[in-house]
Amino acid sequence: MNNIRIRLFVLAVTTALAAIGVTATAQASAAPYCSITWGSLPKAHSASDTDVIDDVRAGRHTCYDRLVVDLGGPGTTFGSYDVRYVPVVLSEGQGSPLPVRGDADLQIALKAPAYDQYGNPTFAPAHRDEVVDLAGYTTFRQLRWGGSFEGYTTMALGVRARLPFRVFTLPGTANEGPRMIIDVAHRW
C-alpha cells in the first residue's frame, strides 16, 4: 500500500513539474524577438520637404540590419516616403521589374531626387545592381537602384524573408541633412 502511495505522489509531483516547465517555455517563446514589435505592414509618411539624396549606406546590428538614406539641401526634415513589401519592385519612370536576391522584396519609394535643380547627380551608385555591399548581412541580400525621375527615387531591397521592419527619420543639423532609417529584423 505504501508503494502505491509513493508512486502516486511521484507521479503527481512529476506531472506538476512538467506543467510548470511547459508554462515557462510557452511564456518564454511568447516574448518578441529582441523586444521587436514592428510588424511587416507598409510604412509611409507624407511631407512637403524635398531635398536631394546624398548617400545610401548600411550597417549591421545585433537584432536587425539597417539601411540609411542621407539627404542634403536646405531642409531639416525628411520628405515623403513609402516603404512596403511588394511582389516585385518596379523602376522609377520606366516601370521595369527590379528582381533582387532574397525571398522578399522591400520597395523604397522616396520623394527626393538623386539630382540637383540643374539635373546634375547628387548620388550615383557605382553599381546600380549592388548599391551597397551587403555581403555577410543577416537579413539584407541586395540593394538595387531603381532610378530617380521627376523628383522621385526608387530602390529595391532584397531581404531573406518577409520580416518585421520599421522606418523612422532623423532631423538634419547645421552640419548634416536629415536621414531616413530602415531597420529589418533578423527574425520574427
N, C-alpha and C positions, 0 to 999 in steps of 0.2 A: 504494500500500500504506500509506503514511504517513497519507493522508486517511482511510482506513478505520479505522486505529488511533485517530486523533484523534476521529473521530465516535463510535467505541465508548467511548472514555474520557469524552467529553462526555455521552453517554447514561448511562453508569454513574454519573457524578457527579450529574447531574440527577435520576436515579431515587433515589439515596441521599438527596439533599437533600429531595426530595418526601416520602420516607418519614419523615424526621425531622420535617418540618413537620406531617404527618398525626398522628404520635405526640404531638407537643407540643400540637396542637389537641385531640386526644382527652383528654389528661391535663388540659388547662385546663377543658374542658367537664365533666369528671367531678367537679370540685370543687363542693361545695354552695354555693348562693347565700348570700352573707354568712355562710358557715360555719353555716347553719341546718340542723339535723338533727332537727327536732321531729316531723315526720310529721303525719298528719291523723286518727289514731285517737282515740277518746274519752279524755278526761282526767277522773278522778273522785277525790274524797277524802272520807273519812267521818270525822267528828269529833263529839264531844258538845257542843262550844261552840255557842251560839246567841245571836248579837247581832242588832241590827236594822240595816237598810240606812239609811245616812245620805246617800249621794250616789253618783252614777254620772257618770263623766267619760271623755273620750277624748283621745288625743294621737297625733301623727304622728312617726314616727322614720324614719331612713334606710332600713332594711330591712323594717320592719313597722309596722302600725297597732296602737295599744294601747287597751284598754278597762280602766278601773279601777272597782271597786266598793268603796266605803268603808263600813265598819261602825262602829257606835257602841254603847256599852254597857260593862259591866264586864269582858268578856273581852279577852284579849290575843292570842288566836289566831283564825284564821278557821275557821268551821264547815264543814259538808259542802257539797260542790258536785259537779255533774256537767255537763260541757261536751262537746258532741258535735254532729257533723253529722247532720241528720235530713232526711227528705223535706219535712216541714212541722212547724213548732213549734206546739204547742197551748197555749192559755191555761191559767193555773192555775185550778183549781176547775171551770170550765165545760167546758174541753176544746175550745174553738172554735179553728179554724185561725187562725194569725197569719202571713199571707203577708208577705214582705219583699222589697225590691228586691235584685237580685243573683242570681247563678247557684247559690248555695249558702246553706243556712240553718244557722246555728250556734245550737243550743239551749243556753241558760244557765239551769240549774236550781240554786237555792240553798236551803239550809236556814237561811234568815234572812228574817224577815218585814220588811215595809216599814211596820210599825205597832208601837206600844208595847203594854205589857201591858193598857192601857185601850182599845185599838183606835184610838188617835189616830195619824194618819200620821206616820212619821219621814222618809219620802221619797215625794213625789208628783210625778211628772214633769208639767211644764206642758203637754206634748203627748205623749200616750201612743203616738202613731204615730211620733214623732221625739223620742225621749228625749234624745238628744244630737245636736247639729248636726254632721253628718259630711260636709258639702259640702267638696269638694277632697281628700278622703282617697283614697289609692291603692287600698286594699283594701276598707275598710268602705263599705257602701252605705246601711244603715238599721238603727236600733236601735228595736224596738217593745217596749212594756211589755206583758207577758203577765199581770200581776196578782200579787197576794200573798194567799194563802189558807191558813189553818191552819198557819202557821209556815213556809210555803214561798213562794218567789218565782221567777217565770219571766220571761225576756226572750228575744226573738228577734233575732239579729244577722244581717243580710243581708250577705254578702260577695261579692266579684267572682267568685270561683270556689272550689272546694274546695281550699284551700291549707293548708300546714303551720301549726299553731298550738301554743302552749304555754300552760299555766296554772300560776301559782305564787302563793303568798301571802306577805305580809309581816306580821310580828307588830305588834301595837299597842304604843304607848308611853304614857307618862304624859299626853301631850298629844293623841294621836290614836289612833283604833281601828285594828284590823287591816284589811288591804286584800287583795283578790284582783285579780290582773292577768291579762289575756288578751291575748297578742300573736298577731297573724295576719300571716304573712309576705306580702310583696308578690308573690312568685312562688316557684316551686319552685327 
